[in-house]
Amino acid sequence: MSDITHDEWLAELERCGAFSGDEGATVTEIAASTGRSDKWVRNRLRTGLADGSVAMGRAPRERLDGLTARVPVYRLVSKGKKGGGA
């Protein structure tokens, strides 16, 4: 297992916890609203996360079994501003 620096760890935490609440949409919600497949949406989100135009957070959503869970949600941000902003 490789060692990770403190700065790399902080950057990863910031990226994963970019925002909280329900400011974003899930992959399934984006796919439904755009008429595209989940796979197509995931590929575009991956690109956006890499270039800083998409931020990821977690928001509560109801699961199929009726329980609530915090799931990944995504939103567009100003390019290069990883971690939020609009």
Secondary structure, DSSP 8 states (H G I E B T S, - for coil): -----HHHHHHHHHHHTS-BSSSSB-HHHHHHHHT--HHHHHHHHHHHHHHTSEEEEEEEEE-TTS-EEEEEEEEE-STT-TT---
